[in-house]
Amino acid sequence: TANQIERLYSRFTSLDRGDLGTLSREDLLRIPELAINPLGERIVDLFHMDSGNNCDRINFLQFMRVLSKFRPIRPNKENNRMEKVKFAFDMYDIDNDGLISKDELLVILHMMVGANIR
């Protein structure tokens, strides 16, 4: 809705401390939910991957596009469901080769539970 977009834009501008109209990796990591999330760094990587421009900054549209993957799934919305599955897969596919290797899985598990994984 328009109200949701306005709130997201307000959040975006509050994170954009340099008033550049874009967010850096550091800006994104100031989001409390990402800062405390063990996969926060990886989620930020996906913000930049999703931008498709290999830039270290993202604009508001890219910010909205990635955040939309976290909204609740509406019933009977198959595309929405597949986007969420793809986002989760991409989080594990660190080298972006379309496969999740044992090493990639271990990296993600280390991020989530620490060095107690063997």
N, C-alpha and C positions, 0 to 999 in steps of 0.2 A: 504494500500500500504506500501511498505518498507519505504518510506519517512515519512508516518504518524507514523509508529512504532518507527522510529528513534526519531521523535519529542517527542512522548510519553515517550520514554526511557530517553531522555534528561530532560524532566519535572520531571520524577520519580527520577532521580539521584539528581536533584537540591533540591527536597524535602527531600531526604534521608541525613539529616545533619550528622548522625552518621556513614555514609558509611558502613551500615550493610547489604545493599542489600534488605532491607525491610522498610516499612513505618509504623509508629505508628499512633494512633488516632490523636495525636498532629501534626504530620507531615501533615496529610491529612487536618486538620483544618486550616493549613497555606495557602491552596489554596484559593485565594481571592474570587472566585465564591462560595465556600462553606462557607467561613467565614461570608459573608454577607447574605447568604441564610437562611431564618428562619427555613428551614428544614435541614440545613447543618449537624447538629448533627445526625439526623436520617439517612441521606444519608451515613454518615461515618459508622453508625451502620451496614448498608447494605453492605458496603465494607467488613466488618469483617464477617458478616453472610454468604456472598457469598463465602468466602474463605473455609468454611466447616471444618476448623480445630480448631475452638474456640480459636484461638491465638489472641493476641492483636496487631499483626503485619501482614502486607500483603506483598507478593512479587510482582514482576513486572507483572507476568502473571495474578495474581488476580486483580491487578490494571487495566490492560488492559481489562479484562473481564467485570468489572463493568463499566468502562468508555464507553465501546462499546454499552451499553444500552442507552447512550445519543446521539449516532450518528443519523442522519436523517434516516427515514425509506425509503428503496428502494421500488418502486412499485412492487406489486405481491410477496412480501416476508412475508408470513404469520408467519413464525417462529420468524422473527425479531419483528413483531408487537406484538405477544404473549409474547415475552421476556419483552418488554416495559410495557405491561399491568401487567405482573407478578411483575415486579420491582415496579411499582406504588402501586399495591396491598400490596406488602410486606412492603412498607413504612408506610402504615396505620396499618397493622397487627402487632402491637408492641409485643404482647406476642407469636407470631408465631403459633397460634392455627388454622390457616386456615380460620378464621372469623374476621370480623371487627366489634367490639362492639361499642356501643354508647360512652363508656368511651374512647376508642381508638380514635374515630373520634374527640371527644372533645379535647384530648391531641394534636392531629395534628392541629386542628383549633387554639388552644391556641398558638402553635408554629408559625403559620402563621400570626395571627392577634392580638395576645396578649390576655390579660385577659378580654377583652370586650365581650367575648362569655359567655353566661349563659346556 
